[in-house]
Amino acid sequence: MRNSGRDKVQDYADKFGCEFFPGQKVDIVMPCATQNDVNLDEAKKIVANNVKYYIEVANMPTTNDALKFLMEQDNVIVAPSKAVNAGGVLVSGLEMSQNSERYSWTAEEVDAKLHQIMKGIHDSSADAAKEYGLGYNLVAGANIAGFLKVADAMLAQGVF
């Protein structure tokens, strides 16, 4: 559908039998686009429509200037792709753990583990942003927390 060049949500709804509400305002925008697909003009439209949450569910779907603009808005919470996409990576890691241990968790157990880890990622991101004077900037916090985790691991291994 993406290759059709039409880029219409209606096409998806028609193909998969989903109800589509064109022209409706939303509280959450979750771009599932290719890299740098959401530009500054689109970010300005998102803000003008009073969107409360901008959650990057693709790998870096937002251009740098658009992401900076969204992060500067007091009424928009931006959840960064690095942290959001960790969920998929975590589930793959949990699956590998199950396979290596020859053990099988229920869907509820996997969900509970995923919830606990994702909450930890959020809390680490929020805490790092706050500690470095960046308020509730989850994008910066995720970058800082991720960097610190890698740096601490390197130091623990004796890599200076």
Backbone as a chain_set.jsonl record, in Angstrom:
{"seq": "MRNSGRDKVQDYADKFGCEFFPGQKVDIVMPCATQNDVNLDEAKKIVANNVKYYIEVANMPTTNDALKFLMEQDNVIVAPSKAVNAGGVLVSGLEMSQNSERYSWTAEEVDAKLHQIMKGIHDSSADAAKEYGLGYNLVAGANIAGFLKVADAMLAQGVF", "coords": {"N": [[0.821, -1.177, 0.0], [1.99, 1.178, 0.713], [3.742, 1.517, -1.39], [2.033, 2.26, -3.401], [1.885, 4.949, -3.587], [-0.157, 6.517, -2.847], [-0.563, 6.886, -0.134], [-2.69, 6.758, 1.784], [-4.749, 6.407, 4.557], [-7.261, 5.431, 4.374], [-7.098, 3.449, 2.402], [-5.844, 1.349, 3.777], [-7.772, 0.833, 5.742], [-9.894, -0.019, 4.12], [-8.787, -2.34, 2.961], [-8.348, -4.015, 5.183], [-10.715, -4.043, 6.534], [-11.284, -2.174, 8.554], [-12.756, 0.363, 10.619], [-12.805, 3.71, 9.633], [-12.215, 7.061, 10.43], [-12.29, 9.807, 8.919], [-10.845, 13.073, 9.095], [-11.193, 13.473, 11.811], [-10.246, 14.715, 14.999], [-7.435, 13.848, 17.046], [-5.887, 12.566, 20.063], [-3.512, 11.296, 20.232], [-0.661, 10.753, 18.263], [0.904, 8.414, 16.309], [3.407, 7.866, 14.482], [4.101, 5.57, 11.973], [6.018, 5.402, 10.038], [8.429, 5.694, 7.347], [11.93, 6.477, 7.784], [12.483, 9.851, 8.707], [10.018, 10.826, 7.751], [8.037, 12.446, 8.814], [7.82, 15.777, 8.677], [8.765, 19.256, 9.398], [6.592, 20.93, 8.675], [4.432, 19.14, 8.916], [4.678, 18.554, 11.628], [3.996, 21.009, 12.731], [1.3, 21.094, 12.048], [0.382, 18.981, 13.587], [0.75, 19.997, 16.186], [-0.938, 22.226, 16.011], [-3.358, 20.951, 15.969], [-3.744, 20.247, 18.537], [-2.65, 17.845, 19.586], [-1.813, 15.551, 22.093], [0.06, 13.559, 22.666], [2.924, 12.39, 21.104], [4.117, 9.699, 19.659], [6.772, 7.94, 18.662], [6.677, 5.253, 16.756], [8.003, 4.057, 14.744], [11.303, 3.614, 13.32], [12.976, 6.368, 13.926], [11.056, 8.289, 12.626], [10.738, 10.983, 12.318], [11.869, 14.143, 11.165], [14.854, 15.913, 12.151], [14.473, 18.693, 12.69], [11.704, 18.813, 12.94], [11.256, 17.1, 15.111], [12.628, 18.461, 17.123], [11.045, 20.784, 17.231], [8.566, 19.674, 18.082], [9.316, 18.708, 20.596], [9.775, 21.051, 21.922], [7.322, 21.989, 22.586], [5.07, 22.767, 25.119], [2.712, 21.426, 25.651], [2.801, 18.928, 24.509], [3.721, 15.594, 24.732], [6.517, 13.805, 23.903], [7.377, 10.663, 22.888], [10.223, 8.862, 22.418], [11.567, 7.095, 19.547], [13.66, 5.305, 20.063], [13.23, 4.38, 22.697], [10.555, 3.528, 22.606], [10.553, 1.542, 20.615], [11.969, -0.364, 21.901], [10.344, -2.238, 23.064], [9.622, -4.23, 21.149], [12.117, -5.343, 20.673], [12.664, -6.263, 23.221], [10.71, -8.267, 23.572], [11.587, -10.092, 21.674], [14.037, -10.739, 22.859], [13.109, -11.908, 25.238], [11.878, -14.127, 24.152], [14.113, -15.47, 23.113], [15.374, -16.052, 25.517], [13.532, -17.829, 26.664], [13.718, -19.914, 24.809], [16.419, -20.698, 25.098], [16.444, -21.62, 27.693], [14.728, -23.668, 27.523], [12.081, -23.317, 28.239], [8.705, -22.253, 28.749], [6.804, -19.367, 28.793], [3.667, -18.018, 29.803], [1.371, -15.97, 27.901], [0.522, -13.928, 29.54], [2.568, -13.828, 31.448], [4.724, -13.01, 29.859], [3.747, -10.501, 29.054], [3.679, -9.237, 31.566], [6.421, -9.178, 32.233], [7.369, -7.625, 30.101], [5.963, -5.248, 30.58], [7.079, -4.477, 33.054], [9.789, -4.059, 32.337], [9.566, -2.068, 30.33], [8.453, -0.02, 31.838], [10.595, 0.47, 33.479], [12.395, 1.49, 31.554], [11.053, 3.835, 30.824], [11.052, 5.169, 33.323], [13.823, 5.396, 33.816], [14.545, 7.033, 31.668], [13.011, 9.36, 32.17], [14.048, 10.05, 34.698], [16.778, 10.508, 34.072], [16.599, 12.698, 32.333], [15.528, 14.608, 34.064], [17.551, 14.71, 36.026], [19.63, 15.889, 34.59], [18.708, 18.409, 34.186], [16.714, 18.743, 32.233], [14.016, 18.654, 32.399], [10.985, 17.016, 31.627], [11.875, 15.674, 29.319], [11.693, 13.155, 27.366], [12.993, 12.193, 25.118], [15.663, 13.197, 25.171], [16.283, 12.149, 27.677], [16.105, 9.352, 27.227], [18.23, 9.025, 25.459], [20.381, 9.832, 27.096], [20.173, 8.012, 29.271], [20.525, 5.586, 27.92], [23.121, 5.926, 26.888], [24.579, 6.139, 29.3], [24.139, 3.594, 30.361], [25.509, 1.929, 28.548], [28.085, 3.024, 28.806], [28.617, 2.515, 31.541], [28.629, -0.298, 31.48], [30.835, -0.734, 29.844], [32.885, 0.342, 31.431], [32.72, -1.419, 33.593], [33.687, -3.68, 32.403], [36.289, -3.04, 32.127], [37.049, -1.45, 30.03], [38.345, 1.492, 29.003]], "CA": [[0.0, 0.0, 0.0], [2.913, 2.312, 0.748], [4.309, 1.669, -2.723], [1.04, 2.795, -4.337], [2.09, 6.385, -3.692], [-1.363, 7.233, -2.415], [-0.395, 7.214, 1.282], [-4.012, 7.016, 2.34], [-5.173, 5.496, 5.605], [-8.494, 4.813, 3.894], [-6.724, 2.22, 1.688], [-5.607, 0.328, 4.802], [-9.072, 0.505, 6.342], [-10.656, -0.799, 3.127], [-8.173, -3.65, 2.777], [-8.427, -4.845, 6.379], [-12.048, -3.972, 7.117], [-11.284, -1.34, 9.76], [-13.536, 1.585, 10.531], [-11.929, 4.865, 9.478], [-12.916, 8.298, 10.742], [-11.503, 10.903, 8.332], [-11.054, 14.426, 9.571], [-11.4, 13.532, 13.255], [-9.074, 15.089, 15.791], [-6.946, 12.765, 17.897], [-5.008, 12.957, 21.158], [-2.246, 10.579, 20.096], [-0.15, 10.492, 16.917], [1.918, 7.362, 16.37], [3.892, 7.654, 13.123], [4.652, 4.256, 11.629], [6.495, 5.783, 8.719], [9.844, 5.489, 7.08], [12.774, 7.469, 8.442], [12.347, 11.256, 8.317], [8.788, 11.008, 6.989], [7.268, 13.535, 9.421], [8.666, 16.961, 8.595], [8.391, 20.39, 10.233], [5.227, 21.371, 8.341], [3.497, 18.194, 9.523], [4.771, 18.735, 13.077], [3.215, 22.209, 13.055], [-0.114, 20.703, 11.965], [0.131, 18.129, 14.753], [0.621, 20.897, 17.33], [-2.14, 23.045, 15.8], [-4.523, 20.105, 16.244], [-3.754, 19.969, 19.986], [-2.276, 16.469, 19.907], [-1.183, 15.519, 23.418], [1.152, 12.583, 22.702], [3.551, 12.05, 19.825], [4.834, 8.477, 20.009], [7.464, 7.439, 17.475], [6.678, 3.794, 16.753], [8.905, 3.624, 13.681], [12.681, 4.014, 13.588], [13.262, 7.758, 13.598], [10.172, 8.745, 11.552], [10.609, 12.435, 12.367], [13.091, 14.887, 10.849], [15.427, 16.536, 13.346], [13.843, 19.975, 12.997], [10.333, 18.55, 13.392], [11.332, 16.525, 16.45], [13.003, 19.563, 18.017], [9.857, 21.62, 17.377], [7.591, 18.963, 18.921], [9.84, 18.619, 21.96], [9.719, 22.386, 22.517], [5.933, 22.314, 22.918], [4.742, 22.452, 26.509], [1.509, 20.601, 25.757], [2.981, 17.681, 23.765], [4.714, 14.658, 25.261], [7.133, 13.056, 22.812], [7.998, 9.397, 23.275], [11.214, 8.631, 21.363], [11.59, 5.793, 18.886], [14.622, 4.399, 20.713], [12.606, 3.754, 23.864], [9.304, 2.873, 22.208], [10.863, 0.322, 19.871], [12.598, -1.348, 22.778], [9.365, -3.283, 23.358], [9.769, -5.324, 20.19], [13.41, -5.969, 20.93], [12.537, -6.984, 24.492], [9.943, -9.503, 23.381], [12.499, -11.022, 20.995], [14.983, -11.202, 23.869], [12.409, -12.834, 26.126], [11.685, -15.366, 23.39], [15.402, -16.165, 23.084], [15.591, -16.589, 26.864], [12.686, -19.022, 26.806], [14.273, -20.982, 23.977], [17.683, -21.206, 25.643], [16.146, -22.314, 28.95], [13.736, -24.722, 27.226], [10.978, -22.984, 29.122], [7.664, -21.522, 28.052], [6.012, -18.474, 29.615], [2.34, -17.701, 29.275], [1.27, -14.616, 27.349], [0.398, -13.015, 30.672], [3.898, -13.682, 32.05], [5.519, -12.186, 28.94], [3.224, -9.141, 29.173], [4.105, -8.688, 32.853], [7.851, -8.897, 32.122], [7.488, -6.503, 29.177], [5.478, -4.051, 31.281], [8.07, -4.105, 34.062], [10.991, -3.541, 31.675], [9.235, -0.807, 29.665], [8.296, 0.974, 32.905], [11.965, 0.813, 33.859], [12.948, 2.352, 30.506], [10.419, 5.149, 30.991], [11.529, 5.793, 34.558], [15.233, 5.756, 33.614], [14.563, 8.172, 30.745], [12.485, 10.535, 32.874], [15.003, 10.393, 35.757], [17.989, 11.067, 33.466], [16.269, 14.044, 31.843], [15.383, 15.482, 35.241], [18.866, 14.867, 36.661], [20.47, 16.766, 33.785], [18.051, 19.706, 34.037], [15.967, 18.801, 30.979], [12.585, 18.482, 32.656], [10.394, 15.73, 31.239], [12.254, 15.452, 27.925], [11.95, 11.716, 27.269], [13.937, 11.933, 24.027], [17.004, 13.401, 25.726], [16.459, 11.203, 28.776], [16.382, 8.019, 26.676], [19.598, 9.058, 24.934], [21.315, 9.887, 28.227], [20.106, 6.746, 30.007], [21.138, 4.558, 27.073], [24.568, 6.166, 26.871], [25.125, 5.793, 30.609], [24.096, 2.136, 30.53], [26.616, 1.377, 27.76], [29.339, 3.478, 29.418], [28.819, 1.758, 32.78], [28.979, -1.669, 31.122], [32.215, -0.716, 29.355], [33.768, 0.531, 32.595], [32.705, -2.652, 34.38], [34.503, -4.646, 31.673], [37.665, -2.56, 32.106], [37.303, -0.695, 28.811], [38.38, 2.905, 29.365]], "C": [[0.87, 1.247, 0.0], [3.477, 2.571, -0.642], [3.321, 2.217, -3.742], [1.228, 4.288, -4.541], [0.895, 7.19, -3.209], [-1.269, 7.674, -0.963], [-1.708, 7.58, 1.949], [-4.363, 5.964, 3.38], [-6.438, 4.758, 5.164], [-8.201, 3.506, 3.155], [-6.516, 1.065, 2.671], [-6.934, -0.132, 5.395], [-9.903, -0.351, 5.392], [-10.112, -2.214, 3.008], [-8.414, -4.571, 3.97], [-9.758, -4.733, 7.129], [-12.12, -3.193, 8.424], [-12.184, -0.129, 9.542], [-12.57, 2.764, 10.526], [-12.748, 6.131, 9.672], [-12.126, 9.487, 10.187], [-11.866, 12.256, 8.941], [-11.272, 14.56, 11.068], [-10.104, 13.946, 13.948], [-8.715, 13.942, 16.73], [-6.08, 13.343, 19.013], [-3.607, 12.387, 20.991], [-1.898, 10.422, 18.618], [0.988, 9.498, 17.071], [2.428, 7.082, 14.955], [4.572, 6.3, 12.96], [5.247, 4.387, 10.237], [7.944, 5.372, 8.515], [10.631, 6.612, 7.744], [12.569, 8.848, 7.837], [11.099, 11.543, 7.487], [7.925, 12.145, 7.524], [8.18, 14.761, 9.476], [8.11, 18.105, 9.442], [6.976, 20.875, 9.941], [4.185, 20.455, 8.973], [3.509, 18.315, 11.047], [3.955, 19.953, 13.518], [1.716, 21.914, 12.995], [-0.511, 19.856, 13.175], [-0.101, 19.002, 15.982], [-0.65, 21.738, 17.208], [-3.419, 22.27, 16.097], [-4.584, 19.65, 17.702], [-3.513, 18.501, 20.334], [-1.5, 16.484, 21.213], [0.055, 14.632, 23.463], [1.631, 12.294, 21.29], [4.489, 10.885, 20.12], [5.45, 7.886, 18.744], [7.528, 5.912, 17.514], [7.456, 3.214, 15.58], [10.319, 4.027, 14.086], [12.923, 5.406, 13.041], [12.382, 8.287, 12.456], [10.12, 10.259, 11.397], [11.93, 13.095, 11.995], [13.578, 15.576, 12.119], [14.74, 17.85, 13.699], [12.408, 19.792, 13.482], [10.332, 17.996, 14.813], [11.689, 17.6, 17.472], [11.793, 20.453, 18.281], [8.829, 20.959, 18.292], [8.037, 18.918, 20.378], [9.78, 19.974, 22.673], [8.307, 22.768, 22.966], [5.611, 21.86, 24.338], [3.588, 21.469, 26.636], [1.603, 19.285, 24.984], [4.053, 16.839, 24.453], [5.212, 13.824, 24.09], [7.789, 11.805, 23.388], [8.93, 8.972, 22.139], [11.224, 7.204, 20.821], [12.535, 4.82, 19.578], [13.986, 3.66, 21.882], [11.361, 2.965, 23.473], [9.591, 1.541, 21.52], [11.56, -0.736, 20.705], [11.645, -2.499, 23.083], [9.49, -4.486, 22.437], [11.061, -6.082, 20.399], [13.336, -6.804, 22.209], [11.795, -8.299, 24.326], [10.797, -10.536, 22.65], [13.513, -11.596, 21.98], [14.351, -12.185, 24.846], [12.185, -14.177, 25.434], [12.989, -16.168, 23.334], [15.716, -16.77, 24.445], [14.789, -17.86, 27.079], [13.292, -20.192, 26.033], [15.546, -21.563, 24.584], [17.462, -21.976, 26.943], [15.203, -23.501, 28.749], [12.514, -24.567, 28.127], [9.949, -22.188, 28.332], [6.858, -20.686, 29.037], [4.646, -18.29, 28.976], [2.373, -16.286, 28.695], [1.199, -13.591, 28.472], [1.752, -12.772, 31.339], [4.795, -12.801, 31.171], [5.063, -10.731, 29.035], [3.691, -8.48, 30.466], [5.59, -8.312, 32.814], [8.077, -7.67, 31.228], [7.064, -5.205, 29.867], [6.514, -3.551, 32.286], [9.3, -3.471, 33.411], [10.711, -2.197, 31.014], [9.025, 0.305, 30.695], [9.676, 1.421, 33.372], [12.623, 1.735, 32.844], [12.37, 3.754, 30.634], [11.0, 5.869, 32.207], [12.987, 6.23, 34.428], [15.358, 6.982, 32.716], [14.11, 9.444, 31.446], [13.472, 10.998, 33.95], [16.261, 11.042, 35.188], [17.736, 12.484, 32.963], [16.19, 15.021, 33.004], [16.739, 15.771, 35.874], [19.749, 15.859, 35.905], [19.773, 18.074, 33.424], [17.229, 19.859, 32.774], [14.473, 18.56, 31.17], [12.117, 17.078, 32.303], [10.641, 15.462, 29.753], [12.658, 13.987, 27.771], [12.93, 11.374, 26.156], [15.364, 12.068, 24.554], [17.278, 12.393, 26.834], [16.781, 9.805, 28.296], [17.801, 7.957, 26.123], [20.618, 9.028, 26.063], [21.347, 8.552, 28.96], [20.766, 5.614, 29.218], [22.646, 4.689, 27.035], [25.198, 5.744, 28.194], [25.159, 4.288, 30.837], [25.262, 1.477, 29.774], [27.957, 1.759, 28.395], [29.634, 2.706, 30.699], [29.228, 0.318, 32.488], [30.417, -1.752, 30.635], [33.206, -0.56, 30.502], [33.838, -0.732, 33.449], [33.546, -3.743, 33.732], [35.965, -4.212, 31.579], [38.025, -1.816, 30.83], [37.229, 0.794, 29.164], [38.559, 3.756, 28.152]], "O": [[0.535, 2.25, -0.631], [3.669, 3.724, -1.029], [3.724, 2.603, -4.839], [0.786, 4.839, -5.549], [0.946, 8.419, -3.171], [-1.823, 8.708, -0.59], [-1.807, 8.615, 2.608], [-4.28, 4.766, 3.111], [-6.656, 3.605, 5.537], [-8.971, 2.553, 3.267], [-6.958, -0.057, 2.425], [-7.187, -1.329, 5.531], [-10.547, -1.307, 5.823], [-10.877, -3.176, 2.96], [-8.655, -5.765, 3.797], [-9.903, -5.268, 8.228], [-12.922, -3.515, 9.3], [-12.35, 0.341, 8.417], [-11.63, 2.809, 11.319], [-13.849, 6.254, 9.137], [-11.364, 10.111, 10.926], [-13.023, 12.535, 9.254], [-11.515, 15.666, 11.551], [-9.01, 13.568, 13.528], [-9.577, 13.17, 17.15], [-5.6, 14.472, 18.916], [-2.639, 12.918, 21.534], [-2.736, 10.009, 17.817], [1.913, 9.705, 17.856], [1.941, 6.164, 14.296], [5.484, 5.941, 13.704], [4.991, 3.557, 9.364], [8.583, 4.788, 9.391], [10.048, 7.589, 8.212], [12.491, 9.001, 6.618], [11.122, 12.411, 6.614], [7.162, 12.748, 6.769], [9.168, 14.79, 10.209], [7.1, 17.939, 10.126], [6.234, 21.199, 10.868], [3.178, 20.925, 9.502], [2.465, 18.191, 11.686], [3.3, 19.922, 14.56], [0.95, 22.431, 13.808], [-1.608, 20.003, 13.715], [-1.045, 18.771, 16.738], [-1.359, 21.938, 18.194], [-4.444, 22.862, 16.437], [-5.376, 18.778, 18.056], [-4.111, 17.978, 21.275], [-0.631, 17.331, 21.417], [0.994, 14.911, 24.209], [0.838, 11.992, 20.398], [5.529, 11.062, 20.754], [4.74, 7.394, 17.867], [8.351, 5.345, 18.233], [7.552, 1.994, 15.447], [10.505, 4.709, 15.094], [13.058, 5.595, 11.832], [12.908, 8.693, 11.421], [9.522, 10.765, 10.447], [12.991, 12.667, 12.45], [12.804, 15.796, 13.051], [14.452, 18.104, 14.869], [11.947, 20.539, 14.345], [9.494, 18.382, 15.628], [11.115, 17.642, 18.56], [11.541, 20.836, 19.423], [8.281, 21.612, 19.18], [7.221, 19.073, 21.286], [9.737, 20.025, 23.902], [8.129, 23.772, 23.656], [5.853, 20.71, 24.705], [3.497, 20.751, 27.632], [0.596, 18.596, 24.818], [5.155, 17.318, 24.721], [4.422, 13.211, 23.372], [8.648, 11.887, 24.265], [8.474, 8.746, 21.019], [10.931, 6.244, 21.534], [12.236, 3.629, 19.668], [14.18, 2.455, 22.041], [11.146, 1.856, 23.961], [8.947, 0.534, 21.811], [11.722, -1.874, 20.266], [12.091, -3.618, 23.334], [9.467, -5.629, 22.893], [11.098, -7.31, 20.313], [13.876, -7.909, 22.273], [12.201, -9.323, 24.874], [10.741, -11.724, 22.969], [13.815, -12.789, 21.947], [14.974, -13.172, 25.237], [12.291, -15.232, 26.058], [12.979, -17.389, 23.485], [16.26, -17.871, 24.527], [15.3, -18.846, 27.61], [13.37, -21.312, 26.537], [15.735, -22.779, 24.587], [18.224, -22.891, 27.255], [14.915, -24.243, 29.688], [11.995, -25.531, 28.689], [10.291, -21.525, 27.353], [6.296, -21.215, 29.997], [4.495, -18.395, 27.759], [3.289, -15.51, 28.968], [1.762, -12.502, 28.356], [2.054, -11.651, 31.748], [5.531, -11.953, 31.676], [5.894, -9.824, 29.089], [4.055, -7.304, 30.47], [5.975, -7.251, 33.306], [8.874, -6.791, 31.556], [7.739, -4.182, 29.743], [6.791, -2.354, 32.362], [9.795, -2.451, 33.889], [11.523, -1.278, 31.118], [9.385, 1.455, 30.442], [9.9, 2.603, 33.63], [13.335, 2.664, 33.225], [13.099, 4.743, 30.563], [11.39, 7.033, 32.123], [13.349, 7.317, 34.88], [16.177, 7.865, 32.97], [14.754, 10.486, 31.328], [13.707, 12.196, 34.102], [16.762, 12.017, 35.749], [18.571, 13.369, 33.149], [16.722, 16.129, 32.932], [17.048, 16.913, 36.216], [20.53, 16.587, 36.518], [20.176, 18.766, 32.49], [17.054, 20.974, 32.282], [13.754, 18.292, 30.208], [12.766, 16.086, 32.636], [9.729, 15.074, 29.022], [13.808, 13.62, 28.012], [13.629, 10.364, 26.241], [16.176, 11.156, 24.399], [18.377, 11.846, 26.922], [17.631, 9.131, 28.878], [18.495, 6.955, 26.297], [21.601, 8.289, 26.001], [22.421, 8.02, 29.241], [21.479, 4.787, 29.785], [23.368, 3.697, 27.137], [26.229, 5.071, 28.21], [26.1, 3.767, 31.437], [25.918, 0.577, 30.298], [28.855, 0.925, 28.51], [30.77, 2.288, 30.924], [30.087, -0.23, 33.179], [31.138, -2.697, 30.953], [34.234, -1.236, 30.546], [34.9, -1.074, 33.97], [34.059, -4.627, 34.418], [36.789, -4.931, 31.015], [39.205, -1.576, 30.576], [36.18, 1.292, 29.573], [38.613, 4.981, 28.259]]}, "num_chains": 1, "name": "protein.A"}
